[in-house]
Amino acid sequence: MAEQVQEVLDRMVPALRDLMDKGIFSENEIRAIVTRRRTSEYLLRRRAPRKTDYSRYIEAEENLEKLRSIRNKRSLARKAAKERSDKECKGDGGIEDGTETKKKKKNGSSSIGDASIVQHIHLLFVRAKRKWKQDLSWHLQHAEFAKRSFSFTILGKIYAEALQIHPRNASLWIEAASHEFFGYVASSNSYGMSGGGSIKNARILLQRGLRINPTLKELWLQYFCLELHYIQKLRGRRELLQLGKRTILTDKDKDDADDNDNDAEPNGNGGLSQIEALYEDATLPRVIYKNAIKNIPEDVPFRLAFVECCRRFPKTEVVEGDVMSSVEADFGTLEEAWIARATYIVASGGGGVTEVGFLKGNDGDDDDDDDDDDDEGAESRKRKRVNDNDDDNQTSVETSIIQLLEEATTTVSTSKMYIQSISFLRHHLIQLSQHEDTHNYDDKMMIIANYLPLLLQKSQSKQITTTSPELTILTADVLVELGHPLEAAQSLQRAIKDAASPCRTTARCYIRWAEISQRMELLNQPVAATGITPSNPHRPRMILRRALDVIPLYDGGYYDLLSTLFLHLLTNTTTATSSSKSRNRKSKAQRIAKEEEEISSLFEKLILLHHRRKTPTTTSTPLPTTDSTTGVGLYLPCLSLAYFRHLLFHKGDVHAARRVYRQVLFDSNYVAMGSSSLEEEEVDATLEFYESCIAMENSMGDDEISRGGVGGSVAVRKLYDGVIGFLEGREDIRAADLFRKRKVEDLV
């Protein structure tokens, strides 16, 4: 081992001596460099090599190279200043002899020591890659270093070696092709690109990658974008050279074109050459797309990704049309395909991509040069006609959407199709409402708003609504947004009463029905079809109690029903307590006491069933995380905090409030079992609950202890220990330390 290390160090002697002779490093610094390298070489030759040894060795050499570069620049600057001063002393007429000229060239030229450190780092990367061939990180680090050190010849070899070992890695093929075409910019201060510019090499790399990996979507998309980039490069070159459309034609082609003036235009592209037609019609991107869908046929999002790529470039309407035509032809029975077509209508109705600079089209500009003397009246009339046409086109977008969705729901009459169609129209309405200054804003809104009820009636007539809880809830939401809460409640009630409908056992349907009923109660609207008198304020809780008798206990929606009923009773009891009058005080007190007992019973059930919240429901309807009426989260700490504040501030019962937080934080397994699996929102609610409990106990002081209570500093210490243990269970040491400091401050 010693002989091998000494042999490596001996090969470094000429380069180190050169650096010392040039004054870059002193003799003591050279000794320190040799000592460090000897130690590192011994570490690399241990029986079980470590990646950290190679990383530290490479990092030290990179720092050494930075120091050498800085000192070399300073040395050259000092020499240049000295030469200028000597020249000024000799005078402008002084003639330098050949010896001095050769000496200047020798001092300014590079030597063996200048590139030795970079070469040594490359060698270290090569040795590391031989040790760990399957580790992709070494290849990527080596490539980044080659870019920083402008070693572009070595960079190509690095990518080639990495691709031989990792041919299935799409990012490697893309990065190698990107370097071949775009090159590399070393820093923001450097001008232009280093390397790159070869579309031929980039195509070869991506084609090889696709032959090996024909089903890698990212490779197809990047190859597609590469050709679009190249098309824009050709267009930009033509625009910057300020030549005509036929700039690519050679002189021979021009002579042939002049001799054949009466012949048909080539390719039917208005006099364009075959090469120009190749990129003006985006022939290559279209061929790439056709080959891509042959290898990946049954994937709508993959085809739509090509449309997204086209929208990044101007003049790609032909390619977008081909993509959407293939989607329409191949996916006539798929819901996502119809919605994608509707989205494309909206996106293309706005006028396409805004073209700037050399990307701006100049077709037809030659004909406008002869019309410079037109009067302003003619221009204003022309502008008015254009604006009128634009308004009609913008209104026709909504009409086209409605026609397409009508055809979609007729062809594919499924609940999923109706759900996606209604959701798309709602989203489109939201987008229109955010741009109220657009043309024909009112007309667009009315077209969509008038069609939504018709679409809902169509789904109800085919009895699709009652077979899908998601569509039932969506229908009710749309009716409420359109100002028909009575019809929304009726649709929910019909679906729930249907014994064969899955809505009967879906908790979310009952919860939404209760929310709409409560909203109608606040608006004092009669509900004749519900079978409940309009003056009955207990309609929402009756719906929820009925749901608890139907929904099974093991269903995840049962917990949401409990929490919704709990919050409803808690809110109404608080309101009734604050607004109670002397009249009928006894009957109200009895009712409030009965409701308090029910609230307490529901709270105990919530503590026992809090783990059921994450249990999947019988349907795919997403469970809510917040009550839409009260805005309180449905997590157990949120409910506990609401009950805690109700007892403390409205009832003034400190002992009951203390009993609530003990049941949740100390007597149950909520904190112990869920500390590491809680969501961030739930963790924040738990910490807020701890904070409120600590604030209450601090405000009570030691008076509770003097009266025989168990509050005061004893309870504060127990709460602090609980929250610290909770945070340590989540490995949040920083927050736990903050609570430790607060504990010392409060208890002292």
For each residue, the residues with C-beta under 8 A, 3 or more apart:
1: 4 5 42 45
2: 5 6
3: 6 7
4: 1 7 8 45
5: 1 2 8 9 38 41 42 45
6: 2 3 9 10
7: 3 4 10 11
8: 4 5 11 12 41
9: 5 6 12 13 34 37 38 41
10: 6 7 13
11: 7 8
12: 8 9 15 16 34 37 116 120
13: 9 10 16 17
14: 17 18 112
15: 12 18 19 112 113 116 117
16: 12 13 19 20 25 30 33 34 113 116
17: 13 14 20 21 113
18: 14 15 21 22 111 112 113 116
19: 15 16 22 24 25 30 68 113 116
20: 16 17 23 24 25 26 27 30
21: 17 18
22: 18 19 72 75 111 113
23: 20 75
24: 19 20 68 71 72 75 113
25: 16 19 20 29 30 33 68 71
26: 20 29 30
27: 20 30 31
28: 31 32
29: 25 26 32 33
30: 16 19 20 25 26 27 33 34
31: 27 28 34 35
32: 28 29 35 36
33: 16 25 29 30 36 37 64
34: 9 12 16 30 31 37 38
35: 31 32 38 39
36: 32 33 39 40 60
37: 9 12 33 34 40 41
38: 5 9 34 35 41 42
39: 35 36 42 43
40: 36 37 43 44 53 56 57 60
41: 5 8 9 37 38 44 45
42: 1 5 38 39 45 46
43: 39 40 46 50 53 57
44: 40 41 49 53 54 57 127
45: 1 4 5 41 42 49
46: 42 43 49 50 53
47:
48:
49: 44 45 46 53 54 131
50: 43 46 53 54
51: 54 55 128 132 135
52: 55 56
53: 40 43 44 46 49 50 56 57
54: 44 49 50 51 57 58 124 127 128 131
55: 51 52 58 59
56: 40 52 53 59 60
57: 40 43 44 53 54 60 61 124
58: 54 55 61 62 121 124 125 128 141 145
59: 55 56 62 63
60: 36 40 56 57 63 64
61: 57 58 64 65 117 120 121 124
62: 58 59 65 66 121 145
63: 59 60 66 67
64: 33 60 61 67 68 117
65: 61 62 68 69 117 118 121 149
66: 62 63 69 70
67: 63 64 70 71
68: 19 24 25 64 65 71 72 113 114 117
69: 65 66 72 73
70: 66 67 73 74
71: 24 25 67 68 74 75
72: 22 24 68 69 75 76 114
73: 69 70 76 77
74: 70 71 77 78
75: 22 23 24 71 72 78 79
76: 72 73 79 80 108
77: 73 74 80 81
78: 74 75 81 82
79: 75 76 82 83 107 108
80: 76 77 83 84
81: 77 78 84 85
82: 78 79 85 86
83: 79 80 86 87 104
84: 80 81 87 88
85: 81 82 88 89
86: 82 83 89 90
87: 83 84 90 92 94
88: 84 85 91
89: 85 86
90: 86 87 94
91: 88 94
92: 87
93:
94: 87 90 91
95:
96: 100 101
97: 100 101
98: 101 102
99: 102 103
100: 96 97 103 104
101: 96 97 98 104 105
102: 98 99 105 106
103: 99 100 106 107
104: 83 100 101 107 108
105: 101 102 108 109
106: 102 103 109
107: 79 103 104
108: 76 79 104 105
109: 105 106
110: 114 115
111: 18 22 114
112: 14 15 18 115 116
113: 15 16 17 18 19 22 24 68 116
114: 68 72 110 111
115: 110 112 118 119
116: 12 15 16 18 19 112 113 119 120
117: 15 61 64 65 68 120 121
118: 65 115 121 122 149 151
119: 115 116 122 123
120: 12 61 116 117 123 124
121: 58 61 62 65 117 118 124 125 145 149
122: 118 119 125 126 142 145 146 151 154
123: 119 120 126 127
124: 54 57 58 61 120 121 127 128
125: 58 121 122 128 129 138 141 142 145
126: 122 123 129 130 142
127: 44 54 123 124 130 131
128: 51 54 58 124 125 131 132 138
129: 125 126 132 133 135 138 139 142 161
130: 126 127 133
131: 49 54 127 128
132: 51 128 129 135 138
133: 129 130 165
134: 165
135: 51 129 132 138 139
136: 139 140 162 166 169 172
137: 140 141
138: 125 128 129 132 135 141 142
139: 129 135 136 142 143 158 161 162 165 166 172
140: 136 137 143 144 162
141: 58 125 137 138 144 145
142: 122 125 126 129 138 139 145 146 158
143: 139 140 146 147 155 158 159 162 175
144: 140 141 147 148
145: 58 62 121 122 125 141 142 148 149 151
146: 122 142 143 149 151 152 154 155 158
147: 143 144 150 151 152 155 184 186
148: 144 145 186
149: 65 118 121 145 146
150: 147 186 194
151: 118 122 145 146 147 154 155
152: 146 147 155 156 184 194 195
153: 156 157
154: 122 146 151 157 158
155: 143 146 147 151 152 158 159 179 195
156: 152 153 159 160
157: 153 154 160 161
158: 139 142 143 146 154 155 161 162
159: 143 155 156 162 163 172 175 176 179
160: 156 157 163 164 176
161: 129 139 157 158 164 165
162: 136 139 140 143 158 159 165 166 169 172
163: 159 160 166 167 169 172 173 176 209
164: 160 161 167
165: 133 134 139 161 162
166: 136 139 162 163 169 172
167: 163 164 209 212 213
168: 212 213
169: 136 162 163 166 172 173
170: 173 174 209 213 216 218 219
171: 174 175 218
172: 136 139 159 162 163 166 169 175 176
173: 163 169 170 176 177 205 206 208 209 213 219
174: 170 171 177 178 206 218 219 222
175: 143 159 171 172 178 179
176: 159 160 163 172 173 179 180 205
177: 173 174 180 181 201 202 203 205 206 209 222 226
178: 174 175 181 182 202
179: 155 159 175 176 182 183 184 195 196
180: 176 177 196 198 201 202 205
181: 177 178 196 197 198 199 201 202 226 229 230
182: 178 179 193 196
183: 179 193 194 195 196 197
184: 147 152 179 193 194 195 196
185: 188 190 192 193 194
186: 147 148 150 190 194
187: 190
188: 185
189:
190: 185 186 187 194
191:
192: 185
193: 182 183 184 185 196 197
194: 150 152 183 184 185 186 190
195: 152 155 179 183 184
196: 179 180 181 182 183 184 193
197: 181 183 193
198: 180 181 201 202
199: 181 202 203 226 230
200: 203 204
201: 177 180 181 198 204 205
202: 177 178 180 181 198 199 205 206 226
203: 177 199 200 206 207 223 226
204: 200 201 207 208
205: 173 176 177 180 201 202 208 209
206: 173 174 177 202 203 209 210 219 222 223 226
207: 203 204 210 211 223
208: 173 204 205 211 212
209: 163 167 170 173 177 205 206 212 213 216 219
210: 206 207 213 214 216 219 220 223
211: 207 208 214
212: 167 168 208 209
213: 167 168 170 173 209 210 216 219
214: 210 211 295
215: 295 296
216: 170 209 210 213 219 220
217: 220 221 296 299 302 305
218: 170 171 174 221 222
219: 170 173 174 206 209 210 213 216 222 223
220: 210 216 217 223 224 288 291 292 295 296
221: 217 218 224 225 305 306 309
222: 174 177 206 218 219 225 226
223: 203 206 207 210 219 220 226 227 288
224: 220 221 227 228 285 288 289 292 306 309
225: 221 222 228 229 309 312
226: 177 181 199 202 203 206 222 223 229 230
227: 223 224 230 231 282 284 285 288
228: 224 225 231 232 282 285 309 310 312 313 316
229: 181 225 226 232 233 313
230: 181 199 226 227 233 234 279
231: 227 228 234 235 279 282 285 313
232: 228 229 235 236 313 314 359
233: 229 230 236 237
234: 230 231 237 238 248 279
235: 231 232 238 239 279 358 359
236: 232 233 239 240 358 359
237: 233 234 240 241 247
238: 234 235 241 243 245 247 248
239: 235 236 242 358 362
240: 236 237 358
241: 237 238 247
242: 239
243: 238 246 247
244: 247
245: 238 271 272 276
246: 243 249 254 271 272 273 276
247: 237 238 241 243 244
248: 234 238 273 275 276
249: 246 253 254 257 273 276
250: 253 254
251: 254 255
252: 255 256
253: 249 250 256 257 273
254: 246 249 250 251 257 258
255: 251 252 258 259
256: 252 253 259 260
257: 249 253 254 260 261 271
258: 254 255 261
259: 255 256
260: 256 257 263
261: 257 258
262:
263: 260
264: 268
265: 268 269 270 271 272
266: 269 271 272 273 274 277
267: 272 274 277
268: 264 265
269: 265 266 272 276 277 280 281
270: 265
271: 245 246 257 265 266
272: 245 246 265 266 267 269 276 277 280
273: 246 248 249 253 266 276 277
274: 266 267 277 278
275: 248 278 279
276: 245 246 248 249 269 272 273 279 280
277: 266 267 269 272 273 274 280 281 283
278: 274 275 281 283 284
279: 230 231 234 235 275 276 282 283 284
280: 269 272 276 277
281: 269 277 278 286 318
282: 227 228 231 279 285 286 315 316 318 319
283: 277 278 279 286 287
284: 227 278 279 287 288
285: 224 227 228 231 282 288 289 316 319
286: 281 282 283 289 290 318 319 322
287: 283 284 290 291
288: 220 223 224 227 284 285 291 292
289: 224 285 286 292 293 306 319 322 323
290: 286 287 293 294
291: 220 287 288 294 295
292: 220 224 288 289 295 296 302 306
293: 289 290 296 297 302 303 326 330
294: 290 291 297
295: 214 215 220 291 292
296: 215 217 220 292 293 299 302
297: 293 294 330
298:
299: 217 296 302 303
300: 303 304 327 331 334 336 337 340
301: 304 305 336
302: 217 292 293 296 299 305 306
303: 293 299 300 306 307 323 326 327
304: 300 301 307 308 323 327 340
305: 217 221 301 302 308 309
306: 221 224 289 292 302 303 309 310 319 323
307: 303 304 310 311 320 323 324 344
308: 304 305 311 312
309: 221 224 225 228 305 306 312 313
310: 228 306 307 313 316 319 320 323
311: 307 308 316 320 347 353
312: 225 228 308 309
313: 228 229 231 232 309 310 316 353 359
314: 232 352 353 355 359 360 361
315: 282 355 359 361
316: 228 282 285 310 311 313 319 320 353
317: 320 321 348 352
318: 281 282 286 321 322
319: 282 285 286 289 306 310 316 322 323
320: 307 310 311 316 317 323 324 344 348
321: 317 318 324 325
322: 286 289 318 319 325 326
323: 289 303 304 306 307 310 319 320 326 327
324: 307 320 321 327 328 340 341 344
325: 321 322 328 329
326: 293 303 322 323 329 330
327: 300 303 304 323 324 330 331 337 340 341
328: 324 325 331 332 337 341
329: 325 326 332
330: 293 297 326 327
331: 300 327 328 334 336 337
332: 328 329 337 411
333: 411 412
334: 300 331 337 338 412
335: 338 339 408 412 414 416 417 420
336: 300 301 331 339 340 420
337: 300 327 328 331 332 334 340 341
338: 334 335 341 342 404 405 408 411 412 417 420 421
339: 335 336 342 343 408 420 421 424
340: 300 304 324 327 336 337 343 344
341: 324 327 328 337 338 344 345 404
342: 338 339 345 346 401 404 405 408 424
343: 339 340 346 347 424
344: 307 320 324 340 341 347 348
345: 341 342 348 349 397 400 401 404
346: 342 343 349 350 397 401 428
347: 311 343 344 350
348: 317 320 344 345 352
349: 345 346 393 394 396 397 400
350: 346 347
351: 354
352: 314 317 348
353: 311 313 314 316
354: 351
355: 314 315 359 360 361
356: 359 360
357: 360
358: 235 236 239 240
359: 232 235 236 313 314 315 355 356
360: 314 355 356 357
361: 314 315 355
362: 239 365
363:
364: 367 368
365: 362 368 369
366: 369
367: 364 370 371
368: 364 365 371
369: 365 366 372
370: 367
371: 367 368 374
372: 369
373:
374: 371 378 379
375: 378 379
376: 379 380
377: 380 381
378: 374 375 381 382
379: 374 375 376 382 383
380: 376 377 383 384
381: 377 378 384 385
382: 378 379 385 386
383: 379 380 386 387
384: 380 381 387 388
385: 381 382 388 389
386: 382 383 389 390
387: 383 384 390 391
388: 384 385 391 392
389: 385 386 392 393
390: 386 387 393 394 439
391: 387 388 394 395 439 440
392: 388 389 395 396
393: 349 389 390 396 397
394: 349 390 391 397 438 439 440 444
395: 391 392 398 399 440 443 444 447
396: 349 392 393 399 400
397: 345 346 349 393 394 400 401 444
398: 395 401 402 428 444 447 448
399: 395 396 402 403 447
400: 345 349 396 397 403 404
401: 342 345 346 397 398 404 405 425 428
402: 398 399 405 406 447 448 451
403: 399 400 406 407
404: 338 341 342 345 400 401 407 408
405: 338 342 401 402 408 409 421 424 425 455
406: 402 403 409 410
407: 403 404 410 411
408: 335 338 339 342 404 405 411 412 417 421
409: 405 406 412 413 417 418 421 455 458 459
410: 406 407 413
411: 332 333 338 407 408
412: 333 334 335 338 408 409 417
413: 409 410 417 462 464
414: 335 417 418 464
415: 418 419 459 464 465 467 468 470 471
416: 335 419 420
417: 335 338 408 409 412 413 414 420 421
418: 409 414 415 421 422 455 459 464 471
419: 415 416 422 423 468 470 471 474
420: 335 336 338 339 416 417 423 424
421: 338 339 405 408 409 417 418 424 425 455
422: 418 419 425 426 452 455 456 471 474 475 478
423: 419 420 426 427 474
424: 339 342 343 405 420 421 427 428
425: 401 405 421 422 428 429 448 451 452 455
426: 422 423 429 430 478 481
427: 423 424 430 431
428: 346 398 401 424 425 431 432 448
429: 425 426 432 433 445 448 449
430: 426 427 433 434
431: 427 428 434 435
432: 428 429 435 436 438 441 444 445 448
433: 429 430 436 445
434: 430 431
435: 431 432 438 441
436: 432 433 441
437: 441
438: 394 432 435 441 444
439: 390 391 394
440: 391 394 395 443 444
441: 432 435 436 437 438 444 445
442: 445 446
443: 395 440 446 447
444: 394 395 397 398 432 438 440 441 447 448
445: 429 432 433 441 442 448 449
446: 442 443 449 450
447: 395 398 399 402 443 444 450 451
448: 398 402 425 428 429 432 444 445 451 452
449: 429 445 446 452 482
450: 446 447 453 454
451: 402 425 447 448 454 455
452: 422 425 448 449 455 456 478 482
453: 450 456 457 482
454: 450 451 457 458
455: 405 409 418 421 422 425 451 452 458 459
456: 422 452 453 459 460 465 475 478 479
457: 453 454 460 461
458: 409 454 455 461 462
459: 409 415 418 455 456 462 464 465 471 475
460: 456 457 463 464 465 475 491
461: 457 458
462: 413 458 459
463: 460 466 467
464: 413 414 415 418 459 460 467 468 471
465: 415 456 459 460 468 471 472 475 491 495
466: 463 472 494 495 498 500 501 503
467: 415 463 464 501 502
468: 415 419 464 465 471 472 502
469: 472 473 495 502 503 506 508 509 619 621
470: 415 419 473 474 619 620 621
471: 415 418 419 422 459 464 465 468 474 475
472: 465 466 468 469 475 476 491 492 495 503 509
473: 469 470 476 477 492 508 509 512 621
474: 419 422 423 470 471 477 478
475: 422 456 459 460 465 471 472 478 479 488 491
476: 472 473 479 480 488 489 491 492 512 513 516
477: 473 474 480 481 488 512
478: 422 426 452 456 474 475 481 482
479: 456 475 476 482 484 485 487 488 491
480: 476 477 483 484 485 488 516 519
481: 426 477 478
482: 449 452 453 478 479
483: 480
484: 479 480 487 488
485: 479 480 488 489 516 519 520 523 525
486: 489 490 520 525 527 529
487: 479 484 490 491
488: 475 476 477 479 480 484 485 491 492 516
489: 476 485 486 492 493 513 516 517 520 527 529 530
490: 486 487 493 494 529 530
491: 460 465 472 475 476 479 487 488 494 495
492: 472 473 476 488 489 495 496 503 509 512 513 516
493: 489 490 496 497 513 529 530
494: 466 490 491 497 498
495: 465 466 469 472 491 492 498 501 503 504 509
496: 492 493 501 503 504 509 510 513
497: 493 494 504
498: 466 494 495 501 503 504
499: 504
500: 466
501: 466 467 495 496 498 504
502: 467 468 469 505 506 618 619
503: 466 469 472 492 495 496 498 506 509
504: 495 496 497 498 499 501 550
505: 502 550 551 552 555 618
506: 469 502 503 509 510 557 617 618 619 621
507: 510 511 547 551 555 556 557 558 560 561 617 623
508: 469 473 511 512 557 560 617 619 621 622 623 624
509: 469 472 473 492 495 496 503 506 512 513
510: 496 506 507 513 514 543 544 546 547 550 551 561
511: 507 508 514 515 544 547 560 561 564 624
512: 473 476 477 492 508 509 515 516
513: 476 489 492 493 496 509 510 516 517 543
514: 510 511 517 518 539 540 541 543 544 564 568
515: 511 512 518 519 540 628 629
516: 476 480 485 488 489 492 512 513 519 520
517: 489 513 514 520 521 527 530 539 540 543
518: 514 515 521 522 539 540 568 629
519: 480 485 515 516 522 523
520: 485 486 489 516 517 523 525 527
521: 517 518 524 537 539 540
522: 518 519
523: 485 519 520
524: 521 534
525: 485 486 520 534
526: 534
527: 486 489 517 520 530 532 534 539
528:
529: 486 489 490 493
530: 489 490 493 517 527 539
531:
532: 527 536 539 542
533: 536
534: 524 525 526 527
535:
536: 532 533 539
537: 521 572
538: 541 542
539: 514 517 518 521 527 530 532 536 542 543
540: 514 515 517 518 521 543 544 568
541: 514 538 544 545 565 568 569 572
542: 532 538 539 545 546
543: 510 513 514 517 539 540 546 547
544: 510 511 514 540 541 547 548 561 564 565 568
545: 541 542 548 549 565
546: 510 542 543 549 550
547: 507 510 511 543 544 550 551 561
548: 544 545 551 558 561 562 565
549: 545 546
550: 504 505 510 546 547
551: 505 507 510 547 548 555 557 558 561
552: 505 555 558
553: 558 609 612
554: 558 612 615
555: 505 507 551 552 558 612 615 617 618
556: 507 559 560 612 613 614 615 616 617 623
557: 506 507 508 551 560 561 617 618 623
558: 507 548 551 552 553 554 555 561 562 609 612
559: 556 562 563 606 609 610 612 613 634
560: 507 508 511 556 557 563 564 613 623 624 634
561: 507 510 511 544 547 548 551 557 558 564 565
562: 548 558 559 565 566 602 605 606 609
563: 559 560 566 567 606 627 634 639
564: 511 514 544 560 561 567 568 627 634
565: 541 544 545 548 561 562 568 569 602
566: 562 563 569 570 599 602 603 606 639 643
567: 563 564 570 571 627 629 630 632 639 642
568: 514 518 540 541 544 564 565 571 572 629
569: 541 565 566 572 573 595 598 599 602
570: 566 567 573 574 599 642 643 646
571: 567 568 574 575 629 630
572: 537 541 568 569 575 576 595
573: 569 570 576 577 592 595 596 599 646
574: 570 571 577 578 646 650
575: 571 572 578 579
576: 572 573 579 580 588 591 592
577: 573 574 580 592 650 651
578: 574 575 650
579: 575 576
580: 576 577 585 588 592
581: 584 585
582: 585
583:
584: 581 587 588
585: 580 581 582 588 589
586: 589 590
587: 584 590 591
588: 576 580 584 585 591 592
589: 585 586 592 593
590: 586 587 593 594
591: 576 587 588 594 595
592: 573 576 577 580 588 589 595 596
593: 589 590 596 597
594: 590 591 597 598
595: 569 572 573 591 592 598 599
596: 573 592 593 599 600
597: 593 594 600 601
598: 569 594 595 601 602
599: 566 569 570 573 595 596 602 603 643
600: 596 597 603 604
601: 597 598 604 605
602: 562 565 566 569 598 599 605 606
603: 566 599 600 606 607 639 640 643 660 663
604: 600 601 607 608 663
605: 562 601 602 608 609
606: 559 562 563 566 602 603 609 610 636 639
607: 603 604 610 636 663 664 668 670
608: 604 605
609: 553 558 559 562 605 606 612 613
610: 559 606 607 613 636 668 670
611: 614 615 673
612: 553 554 555 556 558 559 609 615
613: 556 559 560 609 610 623 634 635 636
614: 556 611
615: 554 555 556 611 612
616: 556
617: 506 507 508 555 556 557 620 621 623
618: 502 505 506 555 557
619: 469 470 502 506 508
620: 470 617
621: 469 470 473 506 508 617
622: 508
623: 507 508 556 557 560 613 617
624: 508 511 560 627 628 634
625: 633 634 635 681
626: 631 632 633 634
627: 563 564 567 624 630 631 632 633 634
628: 515 624 631
629: 515 518 567 568 571
630: 567 571 627 642
631: 626 627 628
632: 567 626 627 638 639 642
633: 625 626 627 638 639 681 682 685
634: 559 560 563 564 613 624 625 626 627 638 639
635: 613 625 638 639 681 682 685
636: 606 607 610 613 639 640 664 670
637: 640 641 664 682 685 686 688 689
638: 632 633 634 635 641 642 685
639: 563 566 567 603 606 632 633 634 635 636 642 643
640: 603 636 637 643 644 660 661 664 689
641: 637 638 644 645 685 688 689 692
642: 567 570 630 632 638 639 645 646
643: 566 570 599 603 639 640 646 647 660
644: 640 641 647 648 657 660 661 689 692 693
645: 641 642 648 649 650 692
646: 570 573 574 642 643 649 650 651
647: 643 644 650 651 653 656 657 660
648: 644 645 651 652 653 654 657 696
649: 645 646 652
650: 574 577 578 645 646 647
651: 577 646 647 648 656
652: 648 649
653: 647 648 656 657
654: 648 657 658 696 700 711
655: 658 659
656: 647 651 653 659 660
657: 644 647 648 653 654 660 661 696
658: 654 655 661 662 696 711 715
659: 655 656 662 663
660: 603 640 643 644 647 656 657 663 664
661: 640 644 657 658 664 665 666 689 693
662: 658 659 665 666 667
663: 603 604 607 659 660 666 667 668
664: 607 636 637 640 660 661 667 668 670 671 689
665: 661 662 668 670 671 689 690 693 719 722
666: 661 662 663 718 722
667: 662 663 664
668: 607 610 663 664 665 671
669: 672 673
670: 607 610 636 664 665 673 674
671: 664 665 668 674 675 686 722 725 726
672: 669 675 729
673: 611 669 670 677
674: 670 671 677 678 682
675: 671 672 678 726 729 730
676: 729 730 731
677: 673 674
678: 674 675 682 683 686 730
679: 682 683
680: 683 684
681: 625 633 635 684 685
682: 633 635 637 674 678 679 685 686
683: 678 679 680 686 687 730
684: 680 681 687 688
685: 633 635 637 638 641 681 682 688 689
686: 637 671 678 682 683 689 690 726
687: 683 684 690 691 723
688: 637 641 684 685 691 692
689: 637 640 641 644 661 664 665 685 686 692 693
690: 665 686 687 693 694 719 722 723 726
691: 687 688 694 695
692: 641 644 645 688 689 695 696
693: 644 661 665 689 690 696 697 719
694: 690 691 697 698 716 719 720 723 746
695: 691 692 698 699
696: 648 654 657 658 692 693 699 700
697: 693 694 700 711 712 715 716 719
698: 694 695 701 716 746
699: 695 696
700: 654 696 697 703 704 711 712
701: 698 704 712
702: 705 706 712 713
703: 700 706 707 709 712
704: 700 701 707 709 710 711 712 715
705: 702 708 709 710 711 712 713 714
706: 702 703
707: 703 704
708: 705
709: 703 704 705 712
710: 704 705 714 715
711: 654 658 697 700 704 705 714 715
712: 697 700 701 702 703 704 705 709 715 716
713: 702 705 716 717 747
714: 705 710 711 717 718
715: 658 697 704 710 711 712 718 719
716: 694 697 698 712 713 719 720 743 746 747
717: 713 714 720 721 743 747
718: 666 714 715 721 722
719: 665 690 693 694 697 715 716 722 723
720: 694 716 717 723 724 739 740 742 743 746 747
721: 717 718 724 725
722: 665 666 671 690 718 719 725 726
723: 687 690 694 719 720 726 727 739
724: 720 721 727 728 736 739 740 743
725: 671 721 722 728 729
726: 671 675 686 690 722 723 729 730
727: 723 724 730 732 733 735 736 739
728: 724 725 731 732 733 736
729: 672 675 676 725 726
730: 675 676 678 683 726 727
731: 676 728
732: 727 728 735 736
733: 727 728 736 737
734: 737 738
735: 727 732 738 739
736: 724 727 728 732 733 739 740
737: 733 734 740 741
738: 734 735 741 742
739: 720 723 724 727 735 736 742 743
740: 720 724 736 737 743 744
741: 737 738 744 745
742: 720 738 739 745 746
743: 716 717 720 724 739 740 746 747
744: 740 741 747 748
745: 741 742 748
746: 694 698 716 720 742 743
747: 713 716 717 720 743 744
748: 744 745
